[in-house]
Amino acid sequence: MIPAQFDFKKGRIFDFTTRSYVMGIMNITPDSFSQDGLYRQTDVIDRAVTQAVQMIADGADILDLGAESTRPGAPPVDAAEEARRLFPVLKELVNTVDVPISIDSYKPEIAEKAIEYGAALINDIWGLRSPDDPEFRMAKVVAEADIPVVIMHNQIQAGYENVIHEVITSLRRSIEIALTMGIDLNKIIVDPGIGFAKSYQDNLMLLHHLDQLKILERPILLGVSRKSVIGKTLDLPVEERLEGTIAANVWGVAKGANLVRVHDVKAISRAIKMCDAISHA
């Protein structure tokens, strides 16, 4: 069963049986695919605080900070540069806002230091199985800190015979690794990884059958905001994908998503609040 209560730092209890929750995306990068990377600005810390405060006012329950773009073809960022971008903003936000802060990173050294600075959640796009982390050091860091973790499905290249089955099997393997390394089962969230090593049709299939991930008995995070599956469907550039993003997230919540990771917090918060009201009527 999905745990009724999910305990984050700062005294925040997320009760996934009563409503869905919103994670606001904060890109501390110069090259975000969504064109909202804060690191292009000289006053990045002030702008980050302003964005964070506005997202919370708009309905964000948690903030997700990332300092390395994960868009297809983006150049890798080493840990030193990621730290240089991320930690000044993180240290300011933990003293400014009262919602949990998630760190979008697959590097164990970044996660470890971020937790020291007050991060309440690690969001790992490699599901604790980064090719650069064969010893599962990320899983050990999370286990020692005893904080929640998002385990996302990912792989080197696209190509599936049955994308739903293979994503579920891979996520189950990541959960097994997490448990072996000492992570509490009740602190694991799963993410199907929309847009990561998946074709356009793969992404649509995962959205269509999102409810099948319930077999894992973990809360489900959906990250589809402004992604290419929306752009290709509507033939629209990234800055015009709001309506498609709303539709995909409302569908996802109706199909069982417990947490949605989005750029447009106000619009999505309102949409899923309406969706929740209908589903709990």
Contacts in CASP RR format, 6 or more apart in sequence:
PFRMAT RR
TARGET T0000
AUTHOR 0000-0000-0000
METHOD contacts of the structure
MODEL  1
MIPAQFDFKKGRIFDFTTRSYVMGIMNITPDSFSQDGLYRQTDVIDRAVT
QAVQMIADGADILDLGAESTRPGAPPVDAAEEARRLFPVLKELVNTVDVP
ISIDSYKPEIAEKAIEYGAALINDIWGLRSPDDPEFRMAKVVAEADIPVV
IMHNQIQAGYENVIHEVITSLRRSIEIALTMGIDLNKIIVDPGIGFAKSY
QDNLMLLHHLDQLKILERPILLGVSRKSVIGKTLDLPVEERLEGTIAANV
WGVAKGANLVRVHDVKAISRAIKMCDAISHA
1 217 0 8 1.000
2 16 0 8 1.000
2 17 0 8 1.000
2 214 0 8 1.000
2 217 0 8 1.000
2 218 0 8 1.000
2 219 0 8 1.000
2 258 0 8 1.000
3 16 0 8 1.000
3 186 0 8 1.000
3 219 0 8 1.000
4 15 0 8 1.000
4 16 0 8 1.000
4 17 0 8 1.000
5 13 0 8 1.000
5 14 0 8 1.000
5 15 0 8 1.000
6 13 0 8 1.000
6 14 0 8 1.000
6 15 0 8 1.000
6 16 0 8 1.000
6 148 0 8 1.000
6 186 0 8 1.000
6 187 0 8 1.000
6 189 0 8 1.000
6 219 0 8 1.000
7 13 0 8 1.000
7 148 0 8 1.000
8 14 0 8 1.000
8 62 0 8 1.000
8 100 0 8 1.000
8 120 0 8 1.000
8 121 0 8 1.000
8 147 0 8 1.000
8 148 0 8 1.000
9 100 0 8 1.000
9 118 0 8 1.000
9 120 0 8 1.000
9 147 0 8 1.000
10 98 0 8 1.000
10 99 0 8 1.000
10 100 0 8 1.000
10 120 0 8 1.000
12 61 0 8 1.000
12 62 0 8 1.000
12 99 0 8 1.000
12 100 0 8 1.000
12 120 0 8 1.000
14 21 0 8 1.000
14 61 0 8 1.000
14 259 0 8 1.000
16 219 0 8 1.000
16 258 0 8 1.000
16 259 0 8 1.000
18 280 0 8 1.000
19 273 0 8 1.000
19 276 0 8 1.000
19 280 0 8 1.000
20 253 0 8 1.000
20 257 0 8 1.000
20 258 0 8 1.000
20 259 0 8 1.000
20 260 0 8 1.000
20 272 0 8 1.000
20 275 0 8 1.000
20 276 0 8 1.000
21 61 0 8 1.000
21 62 0 8 1.000
21 258 0 8 1.000
21 259 0 8 1.000
21 260 0 8 1.000
22 59 0 8 1.000
22 60 0 8 1.000
22 61 0 8 1.000
22 62 0 8 1.000
22 259 0 8 1.000
22 260 0 8 1.000
22 262 0 8 1.000
22 265 0 8 1.000
22 268 0 8 1.000
22 269 0 8 1.000
22 272 0 8 1.000
23 60 0 8 1.000
23 61 0 8 1.000
23 62 0 8 1.000
23 63 0 8 1.000
23 64 0 8 1.000
23 102 0 8 1.000
23 221 0 8 1.000
23 259 0 8 1.000
23 260 0 8 1.000
23 261 0 8 1.000
23 262 0 8 1.000
24 55 0 8 1.000
24 60 0 8 1.000
24 62 0 8 1.000
24 63 0 8 1.000
24 64 0 8 1.000
24 261 0 8 1.000
24 262 0 8 1.000
24 263 0 8 1.000
24 265 0 8 1.000
25 34 0 8 1.000
25 36 0 8 1.000
25 64 0 8 1.000
25 225 0 8 1.000
25 261 0 8 1.000
25 262 0 8 1.000
25 263 0 8 1.000
26 38 0 8 1.000
26 48 0 8 1.000
26 51 0 8 1.000
26 52 0 8 1.000
26 55 0 8 1.000
26 63 0 8 1.000
26 64 0 8 1.000
26 65 0 8 1.000
26 66 0 8 1.000
26 89 0 8 1.000
27 34 0 8 1.000
27 36 0 8 1.000
27 37 0 8 1.000
27 38 0 8 1.000
27 39 0 8 1.000
27 66 0 8 1.000
27 69 0 8 1.000
28 37 0 8 1.000
28 38 0 8 1.000
28 39 0 8 1.000
28 44 0 8 1.000
28 48 0 8 1.000
28 65 0 8 1.000
28 66 0 8 1.000
28 67 0 8 1.000
28 85 0 8 1.000
28 86 0 8 1.000
28 89 0 8 1.000
29 37 0 8 1.000
29 38 0 8 1.000
29 39 0 8 1.000
29 66 0 8 1.000
29 67 0 8 1.000
29 68 0 8 1.000
29 69 0 8 1.000
29 85 0 8 1.000
30 37 0 8 1.000
30 39 0 8 1.000
30 40 0 8 1.000
31 37 0 8 1.000
31 69 0 8 1.000
31 71 0 8 1.000
31 74 0 8 1.000
31 75 0 8 1.000
32 69 0 8 1.000
32 71 0 8 1.000
33 69 0 8 1.000
33 71 0 8 1.000
33 74 0 8 1.000
33 226 0 8 1.000
33 238 0 8 1.000
34 225 0 8 1.000
34 226 0 8 1.000
34 238 0 8 1.000
34 263 0 8 1.000
35 238 0 8 1.000
35 239 0 8 1.000
36 263 0 8 1.000
38 44 0 8 1.000
38 47 0 8 1.000
38 48 0 8 1.000
38 51 0 8 1.000
38 89 0 8 1.000
39 67 0 8 1.000
39 85 0 8 1.000
41 47 0 8 1.000
44 85 0 8 1.000
44 88 0 8 1.000
44 89 0 8 1.000
45 88 0 8 1.000
45 89 0 8 1.000
45 92 0 8 1.000
48 89 0 8 1.000
48 92 0 8 1.000
48 93 0 8 1.000
49 92 0 8 1.000
49 93 0 8 1.000
49 96 0 8 1.000
52 63 0 8 1.000
52 93 0 8 1.000
52 96 0 8 1.000
52 97 0 8 1.000
53 96 0 8 1.000
53 97 0 8 1.000
55 63 0 8 1.000
55 265 0 8 1.000
56 63 0 8 1.000
56 97 0 8 1.000
56 98 0 8 1.000
56 99 0 8 1.000
58 265 0 8 1.000
58 266 0 8 1.000
58 269 0 8 1.000
59 265 0 8 1.000
59 266 0 8 1.000
59 269 0 8 1.000
60 99 0 8 1.000
60 265 0 8 1.000
60 269 0 8 1.000
61 99 0 8 1.000
61 100 0 8 1.000
62 99 0 8 1.000
62 100 0 8 1.000
62 101 0 8 1.000
62 102 0 8 1.000
62 120 0 8 1.000
62 121 0 8 1.000
62 259 0 8 1.000
63 93 0 8 1.000
63 97 0 8 1.000
63 99 0 8 1.000
63 100 0 8 1.000
63 101 0 8 1.000
63 102 0 8 1.000
64 101 0 8 1.000
64 102 0 8 1.000
64 103 0 8 1.000
64 104 0 8 1.000
64 123 0 8 1.000
64 261 0 8 1.000
65 86 0 8 1.000
65 89 0 8 1.000
65 90 0 8 1.000
65 93 0 8 1.000
65 101 0 8 1.000
65 102 0 8 1.000
65 103 0 8 1.000
65 104 0 8 1.000
66 86 0 8 1.000
66 103 0 8 1.000
66 104 0 8 1.000
66 105 0 8 1.000
67 77 0 8 1.000
67 81 0 8 1.000
67 82 0 8 1.000
67 83 0 8 1.000
67 85 0 8 1.000
67 86 0 8 1.000
67 105 0 8 1.000
68 74 0 8 1.000
68 76 0 8 1.000
68 77 0 8 1.000
68 82 0 8 1.000
68 104 0 8 1.000
68 105 0 8 1.000
69 77 0 8 1.000
70 104 0 8 1.000
70 125 0 8 1.000
70 196 0 8 1.000
77 85 0 8 1.000
79 107 0 8 1.000
79 109 0 8 1.000
79 110 0 8 1.000
82 105 0 8 1.000
82 107 0 8 1.000
82 110 0 8 1.000
83 110 0 8 1.000
83 113 0 8 1.000
86 103 0 8 1.000
86 105 0 8 1.000
86 110 0 8 1.000
86 114 0 8 1.000
87 113 0 8 1.000
87 114 0 8 1.000
87 117 0 8 1.000
90 101 0 8 1.000
90 103 0 8 1.000
90 114 0 8 1.000
90 117 0 8 1.000
90 118 0 8 1.000
90 119 0 8 1.000
91 117 0 8 1.000
93 101 0 8 1.000
94 101 0 8 1.000
94 117 0 8 1.000
94 118 0 8 1.000
94 119 0 8 1.000
100 120 0 8 1.000
100 121 0 8 1.000
101 118 0 8 1.000
101 119 0 8 1.000
101 120 0 8 1.000
101 121 0 8 1.000
102 119 0 8 1.000
102 120 0 8 1.000
102 121 0 8 1.000
102 122 0 8 1.000
102 123 0 8 1.000
102 150 0 8 1.000
103 110 0 8 1.000
103 111 0 8 1.000
103 114 0 8 1.000
103 119 0 8 1.000
103 121 0 8 1.000
103 122 0 8 1.000
103 123 0 8 1.000
104 123 0 8 1.000
104 125 0 8 1.000
105 111 0 8 1.000
105 114 0 8 1.000
105 122 0 8 1.000
105 123 0 8 1.000
105 124 0 8 1.000
106 124 0 8 1.000
106 125 0 8 1.000
106 126 0 8 1.000
106 127 0 8 1.000
106 130 0 8 1.000
106 132 0 8 1.000
106 133 0 8 1.000
106 138 0 8 1.000
107 130 0 8 1.000
107 132 0 8 1.000
107 133 0 8 1.000
107 138 0 8 1.000
108 133 0 8 1.000
108 137 0 8 1.000
108 138 0 8 1.000
108 140 0 8 1.000
108 141 0 8 1.000
111 119 0 8 1.000
111 122 0 8 1.000
111 124 0 8 1.000
111 138 0 8 1.000
111 141 0 8 1.000
111 142 0 8 1.000
112 141 0 8 1.000
112 145 0 8 1.000
114 122 0 8 1.000
115 122 0 8 1.000
115 141 0 8 1.000
115 145 0 8 1.000
115 147 0 8 1.000
119 147 0 8 1.000
120 147 0 8 1.000
120 148 0 8 1.000
121 147 0 8 1.000
121 148 0 8 1.000
121 149 0 8 1.000
121 150 0 8 1.000
122 138 0 8 1.000
122 141 0 8 1.000
122 142 0 8 1.000
122 147 0 8 1.000
122 148 0 8 1.000
122 149 0 8 1.000
122 150 0 8 1.000
123 149 0 8 1.000
123 150 0 8 1.000
123 152 0 8 1.000
123 191 0 8 1.000
123 261 0 8 1.000
124 130 0 8 1.000
124 138 0 8 1.000
124 149 0 8 1.000
124 150 0 8 1.000
124 151 0 8 1.000
124 152 0 8 1.000
125 152 0 8 1.000
125 154 0 8 1.000
125 193 0 8 1.000
125 196 0 8 1.000
126 133 0 8 1.000
126 138 0 8 1.000
126 152 0 8 1.000
126 154 0 8 1.000
127 150 0 8 1.000
127 151 0 8 1.000
127 152 0 8 1.000
127 153 0 8 1.000
127 154 0 8 1.000
127 174 0 8 1.000
128 136 0 8 1.000
128 138 0 8 1.000
128 139 0 8 1.000
128 142 0 8 1.000
128 149 0 8 1.000
128 151 0 8 1.000
128 174 0 8 1.000
128 177 0 8 1.000
128 178 0 8 1.000
128 181 0 8 1.000
129 136 0 8 1.000
129 154 0 8 1.000
129 173 0 8 1.000
129 174 0 8 1.000
129 177 0 8 1.000
130 138 0 8 1.000
131 156 0 8 1.000
136 177 0 8 1.000
136 181 0 8 1.000
139 177 0 8 1.000
139 178 0 8 1.000
139 180 0 8 1.000
139 181 0 8 1.000
139 182 0 8 1.000
139 183 0 8 1.000
140 181 0 8 1.000
142 149 0 8 1.000
142 178 0 8 1.000
142 181 0 8 1.000
142 183 0 8 1.000
142 187 0 8 1.000
143 178 0 8 1.000
143 181 0 8 1.000
143 182 0 8 1.000
143 183 0 8 1.000
146 184 0 8 1.000
146 187 0 8 1.000
147 187 0 8 1.000
148 187 0 8 1.000
148 188 0 8 1.000
148 189 0 8 1.000
149 178 0 8 1.000
149 183 0 8 1.000
149 187 0 8 1.000
149 188 0 8 1.000
149 189 0 8 1.000
150 189 0 8 1.000
150 190 0 8 1.000
150 191 0 8 1.000
150 221 0 8 1.000
151 171 0 8 1.000
151 174 0 8 1.000
151 175 0 8 1.000
151 178 0 8 1.000
151 188 0 8 1.000
151 189 0 8 1.000
151 190 0 8 1.000
151 191 0 8 1.000
152 190 0 8 1.000
152 191 0 8 1.000
152 192 0 8 1.000
152 193 0 8 1.000
152 196 0 8 1.000
152 221 0 8 1.000
153 167 0 8 1.000
153 170 0 8 1.000
153 171 0 8 1.000
153 174 0 8 1.000
153 190 0 8 1.000
153 191 0 8 1.000
153 192 0 8 1.000
153 193 0 8 1.000
153 196 0 8 1.000
154 193 0 8 1.000
154 196 0 8 1.000
154 197 0 8 1.000
155 170 0 8 1.000
155 196 0 8 1.000
155 197 0 8 1.000
156 197 0 8 1.000
157 197 0 8 1.000
158 197 0 8 1.000
158 198 0 8 1.000
158 199 0 8 1.000
158 202 0 8 1.000
159 197 0 8 1.000
159 199 0 8 1.000
159 202 0 8 1.000
160 166 0 8 1.000
160 167 0 8 1.000
160 198 0 8 1.000
160 202 0 8 1.000
163 198 0 8 1.000
163 202 0 8 1.000
163 205 0 8 1.000
163 206 0 8 1.000
164 205 0 8 1.000
164 206 0 8 1.000
164 209 0 8 1.000
164 212 0 8 1.000
167 192 0 8 1.000
167 193 0 8 1.000
167 206 0 8 1.000
167 213 0 8 1.000
168 212 0 8 1.000
168 213 0 8 1.000
168 215 0 8 1.000
168 216 0 8 1.000
171 190 0 8 1.000
171 192 0 8 1.000
171 213 0 8 1.000
171 216 0 8 1.000
172 216 0 8 1.000
175 185 0 8 1.000
175 188 0 8 1.000
175 190 0 8 1.000
175 216 0 8 1.000
175 218 0 8 1.000
178 185 0 8 1.000
178 188 0 8 1.000
179 185 0 8 1.000
185 218 0 8 1.000
188 218 0 8 1.000
189 218 0 8 1.000
189 219 0 8 1.000
189 220 0 8 1.000
189 221 0 8 1.000
189 258 0 8 1.000
189 259 0 8 1.000
190 213 0 8 1.000
190 216 0 8 1.000
190 218 0 8 1.000
190 219 0 8 1.000
190 220 0 8 1.000
190 221 0 8 1.000
191 220 0 8 1.000
191 221 0 8 1.000
191 222 0 8 1.000
191 223 0 8 1.000
192 206 0 8 1.000
192 210 0 8 1.000
192 213 0 8 1.000
192 220 0 8 1.000
192 222 0 8 1.000
193 206 0 8 1.000
193 223 0 8 1.000
194 203 0 8 1.000
194 206 0 8 1.000
194 207 0 8 1.000
194 222 0 8 1.000
194 223 0 8 1.000
194 224 0 8 1.000
194 227 0 8 1.000
194 229 0 8 1.000
195 203 0 8 1.000
195 227 0 8 1.000
195 228 0 8 1.000
195 229 0 8 1.000
198 206 0 8 1.000
200 228 0 8 1.000
200 229 0 8 1.000
200 232 0 8 1.000
203 224 0 8 1.000
203 227 0 8 1.000
203 228 0 8 1.000
203 229 0 8 1.000
204 229 0 8 1.000
204 233 0 8 1.000
207 224 0 8 1.000
207 229 0 8 1.000
207 248 0 8 1.000
207 251 0 8 1.000
207 252 0 8 1.000
207 255 0 8 1.000
210 220 0 8 1.000
210 222 0 8 1.000
210 251 0 8 1.000
210 252 0 8 1.000
210 255 0 8 1.000
210 256 0 8 1.000
210 257 0 8 1.000
211 255 0 8 1.000
211 256 0 8 1.000
213 220 0 8 1.000
214 220 0 8 1.000
214 256 0 8 1.000
219 258 0 8 1.000
219 259 0 8 1.000
220 256 0 8 1.000
220 257 0 8 1.000
220 258 0 8 1.000
220 259 0 8 1.000
221 257 0 8 1.000
221 258 0 8 1.000
221 259 0 8 1.000
221 260 0 8 1.000
221 261 0 8 1.000
222 248 0 8 1.000
222 249 0 8 1.000
222 252 0 8 1.000
222 253 0 8 1.000
222 257 0 8 1.000
222 259 0 8 1.000
222 260 0 8 1.000
222 261 0 8 1.000
223 260 0 8 1.000
223 261 0 8 1.000
223 262 0 8 1.000
224 230 0 8 1.000
224 245 0 8 1.000
224 248 0 8 1.000
224 249 0 8 1.000
225 245 0 8 1.000
225 249 0 8 1.000
225 260 0 8 1.000
225 261 0 8 1.000
225 262 0 8 1.000
225 263 0 8 1.000
225 264 0 8 1.000
225 268 0 8 1.000
226 238 0 8 1.000
226 241 0 8 1.000
226 245 0 8 1.000
226 263 0 8 1.000
227 241 0 8 1.000
229 248 0 8 1.000
230 236 0 8 1.000
230 241 0 8 1.000
230 244 0 8 1.000
230 245 0 8 1.000
230 248 0 8 1.000
231 237 0 8 1.000
231 238 0 8 1.000
231 241 0 8 1.000
233 244 0 8 1.000
234 240 0 8 1.000
234 241 0 8 1.000
234 243 0 8 1.000
234 244 0 8 1.000
242 264 0 8 1.000
242 267 0 8 1.000
245 262 0 8 1.000
245 263 0 8 1.000
245 264 0 8 1.000
245 267 0 8 1.000
245 268 0 8 1.000
246 264 0 8 1.000
246 267 0 8 1.000
246 268 0 8 1.000
246 271 0 8 1.000
249 257 0 8 1.000
249 260 0 8 1.000
249 262 0 8 1.000
249 268 0 8 1.000
249 271 0 8 1.000
249 272 0 8 1.000
250 271 0 8 1.000
250 272 0 8 1.000
250 275 0 8 1.000
252 260 0 8 1.000
253 260 0 8 1.000
253 272 0 8 1.000
253 275 0 8 1.000
253 276 0 8 1.000
253 279 0 8 1.000
254 275 0 8 1.000
254 279 0 8 1.000
260 268 0 8 1.000
260 272 0 8 1.000
262 268 0 8 1.000
END
